[in-house]
């Protein structure tokens, strides 16, 4: 089945070339157009930047129009919103592959490390039951669980940290607090410029990962 593809990345020629190249590799190559005109050519794929896409067209013609972006993009690009969107979808579609493909995730809102004390008995209760207090409480190193902390609204790896104990998570948040006094030049202890100012990014997600230490 042939279709039409609206491709437009103003200021992003490299990305546009990659998209066109991918479409041209299809068995049934689409007719590629650079702007939307009336009447719209159906069936239509809108593979473009968010602002170039006709979202009303996607909503009113769901059987003949596909788009490369979510209508409310904050639901995908902000990690805590993405987690909530996945949760809501899986609740309605228990058979979805998302139930297996998305790692176990906790969505928290925290500004200061001291707030963790209350969270261990509430929204982080399940995590707290499986998380050792300190590294001295870790048993078999070969089966150690690592967890990843990700700021909900940061990008380019900013603020992403790994930990495996309650003390480790507290230390991460305390290091973010330390950056409050020097917002213009925030660095990690190792000198990496990936630290954040915690008060500016209150939302975080925690995801579990299993590391093979053998």
C-alpha positions, 0 to 999 in steps of 0.5 A, spaced: 500 500 500 502 506 498 502 512 502 504 520 502 509 522 507 510 529 510 517 530 512 519 537 514 525 539 519 526 546 519 533 547 521 535 540 521 537 538 514 541 532 517 535 529 521 530 530 515 535 527 510 535 521 515 528 520 515 527 521 507 533 515 507 529 511 511 522 512 508 526 510 501 528 504 503 521 501 504 518 496 499 513 501 498 516 507 497 511 513 499 510 520 496 514 525 500 511 532 500 514 538 504 508 541 506 501 540 507 496 542 502 488 542 502 485 537 500 490 533 504 493 527 501 491 520 504 493 516 507 498 520 510 504 519 515 506 526 518 514 525 520 516 532 522 518 536 528 512 537 533 510 544 531 510 542 523 505 537 524 497 538 524 495 535 530 488 536 529 488 532 522 491 526 526 485 526 531 480 527 526 483 522 521 485 516 526 484 511 520 488 515 515 493 519 518 499 517 523 504 522 526 511 521 529 509 525 535 505 524 541 499 530 541 501 532 548 509 531 548 510 533 555 507 526 556 513 523 553 519 527 554 518 528 561 520 522 564 515 522 570 510 524 565 512 518 561 512 513 567 504 515 568 502 515 561 505 508 561 502 506 568 495 508 565 495 505 558 498 498 562 492 499 567 487 499 561 491 494 556 494 488 561 496 484 555 501 490 553 508 489 551 509 495 555 508 491 562 514 487 560 519 492 556 518 498 561 523 497 567 520 497 574 519 505 576 518 509 582 515 516 581 517 521 586 517 528 588 523 530 592 527 537 593 531 535 600 534 529 602 531 529 608 524 528 605 526 521 604 525 519 611 518 519 610 518 516 603 521 510 605 514 509 609 510 511 603 511 512 596 518 508 596 515 503 601 516 497 596 523 500 594 525 501 601 524 493 603 529 491 597 534 496 598 539 495 603 541 501 608 548 501 607 554 497 603 555 494 609 548 490 609 549 488 602 550 480 601 552 477 595 555 482 590 554 477 584 547 478 585 547 486 587 541 490 584 543 497 582 538 503 581 538 509 577 535 516 579 533 520 573 531 527 573 524 528 570 525 534 566 533 534 565 536 531 558 543 529 555 544 525 561 544 531 566 543 528 574 543 521 572 546 517 577 546 510 580 546 507 587 544 501 590 543 503 598 538 508 601 545 511 604 547 512 596 540 515 594 541 520 600 548 522 598 546 523 591 540 528 593 545 531 598 550 532 592 545 536 588 543 540 594 550 542 595 550 545 588 545 550 590 551 555 592 554 555 585 548 554 580 553 557 575 558 552 575 555 545 578 560 539 577 560 532 580 565 530 585 569 527 579 569 534 576 563 531 571 558 537 569 552 533 569 550 535 576 543 539 577 540 543 582 535 539 586 530 545 587 529 546 580 528 539 578 523 536 584 521 530 579 525 524 579 524 517 577 527 511 580 528 505 575 531 498 577 537 495 573 540 488 575 548 488 574 552 482 572 558 483 576 561 476 574 
